């Protein structure tokens, strides 16, 4: 992946994580029924994606990887 694609995915994942965190923290409204979207789980998945994209961004910038 190129640098611009990685940065675009990073911004999109960050925006989705913030939105999912906001939606997941809202109180339940039982008059509207149950929640059909697991917002906290989506926020967790976005956090994992952000972590992977930051590591990928570091390798694109030239940060040396530790040999195993």
C-alpha positions as CSV (number, residue, x, y, z in Angstrom):
1,X,0.0,0.0,0.0
2,X,1.1,3.5,-0.6
3,X,1.5,6.2,1.9
4,X,-1.7,8.1,0.9
5,X,-3.8,5.0,1.0
6,X,-2.5,4.1,4.5
7,X,-3.1,7.6,5.8
8,X,-6.7,7.7,4.3
9,X,-7.5,4.3,5.9
10,X,-6.0,5.5,9.2
11,X,-8.2,8.7,9.2
12,X,-11.3,6.7,8.2
13,X,-10.7,4.1,11.0
14,X,-10.1,6.8,13.5
15,X,-13.3,8.6,12.5
16,X,-15.3,5.4,12.7
17,X,-13.8,4.6,16.1
18,X,-14.7,8.0,17.5
19,X,-18.3,7.7,16.0
20,X,-18.7,4.2,17.4
21,X,-17.4,5.2,20.8
22,X,-19.9,8.1,20.9
23,X,-22.8,5.8,19.8
24,X,-21.8,3.1,22.2
25,X,-21.7,5.4,25.2
26,X,-25.2,6.7,24.7
27,X,-27.8,5.4,27.2
28,X,-30.3,2.7,26.1
29,X,-33.7,3.8,24.9
30,X,-36.0,0.9,25.6
31,X,-38.9,2.5,23.8
32,X,-37.0,2.3,20.5
33,X,-36.1,-1.4,21.0
34,X,-32.8,-3.2,21.2
35,X,-29.6,-2.1,19.6
36,X,-28.9,-4.0,16.4
37,X,-25.3,-2.7,15.9
38,X,-22.6,-3.6,18.4
39,X,-21.0,-0.2,18.6
40,X,-18.4,-1.1,21.3
41,X,-17.2,-4.1,19.3
42,X,-16.9,-1.9,16.2
43,X,-14.9,0.5,18.2
44,X,-12.6,-2.3,19.3
45,X,-12.1,-3.5,15.8
46,X,-11.3,0.0,14.7
47,X,-8.7,0.2,17.4
48,X,-7.0,-3.0,16.1
49,X,-7.1,-1.6,12.6
50,X,-5.5,1.7,13.8
51,X,-2.8,-0.2,15.6
52,X,-2.0,-2.3,12.5
53,X,-2.1,0.8,10.2
54,X,0.3,2.8,12.5
55,X,2.8,-0.1,12.4
56,X,2.4,-0.2,8.6
57,X,2.9,3.6,8.5
58,X,6.1,3.2,10.5
59,X,7.5,0.6,8.1
60,X,6.6,2.9,5.2
61,X,8.5,5.7,6.9
62,X,11.6,3.5,7.3
63,X,11.5,2.5,11.0
64,X,13.7,-0.6,11.2
65,X,12.0,-3.8,12.2
66,X,13.4,-5.9,15.0
67,X,14.8,-9.2,13.6
68,X,13.5,-12.4,15.3
